[in-house]
């Protein structure tokens, strides 16, 4: 897909998947600029700080139009905090942290980035979500905060897609499930992964970009896995 005169944006570029996405996009050479944004990068962004997001959006707006935006941030565990196995472990601060990073952060990014994306022509705004956010697919229970936050992110995708169609009828806003990827996010849980289903970041990035390349305007508002198969909400 050639998109000269345009830019791509990866938010969460210091993570395993985010870094691999940036490398793959730059190797493809389809965009004039690939913005690699993270809290620790040269162009820092803090998705829990709206002023930081607004400032980065203003800088992006000064250059080639962003036609691809991928939000690759996520929170699953932090320090000794792990996903809850039971409702007895529920903690309001940890629940709020999950929502801030996995749902509110992407919402604020959309608030400031969608208005600077083109009003005509195909564009893609993708949020890395997870199958675990599917309510209909929940058969095991547990992982309350993460499930709740990813379900919220999936609802965000749907709601944004409806509104943004009024701005650009070829806008595509989707959630993407990358599978289990060998990154720091999944490290504490990899022992339970079936053989052959733990992906390297490079493979995950390649799969996700293939899915993005195949998206059509009617796909907006939906959640897809790394094979391009739709996940029911």
RAWO-V473088 format. One record per run of one state. SS is the DSSP state (H for helix, E for strand, - for the rest). FROM is the first residue (numbers start at 0). LEN is the number of residues. If there is no record, write none. Layout:
# RAWO-V473088
SS_FROM_LEN ; SS_FROM_LEN
This chain:
# RAWO-V473088
-_0_5 ; E_5_6 ; -_11_4 ; H_15_13 ; -_28_4 ; E_32_6 ; -_38_5 ; E_43_1 ; -_44_5 ; H_49_12 ; -_61_3 ; E_64_7 ; -_71_6 ; E_77_1 ; -_78_2 ; E_80_1 ; -_81_5 ; H_86_3 ; -_89_2 ; H_91_25 ; -_116_6 ; E_122_6 ; -_128_2 ; H_130_3 ; -_133_10 ; H_143_21 ; -_164_6 ; E_170_7 ; -_177_2 ; E_179_2 ; -_181_5 ; H_186_6 ; -_192_5 ; E_197_2 ; -_199_1 ; H_200_13 ; -_213_3 ; H_216_3 ; -_219_3 ; E_222_3 ; -_225_4 ; E_229_1 ; -_230_3
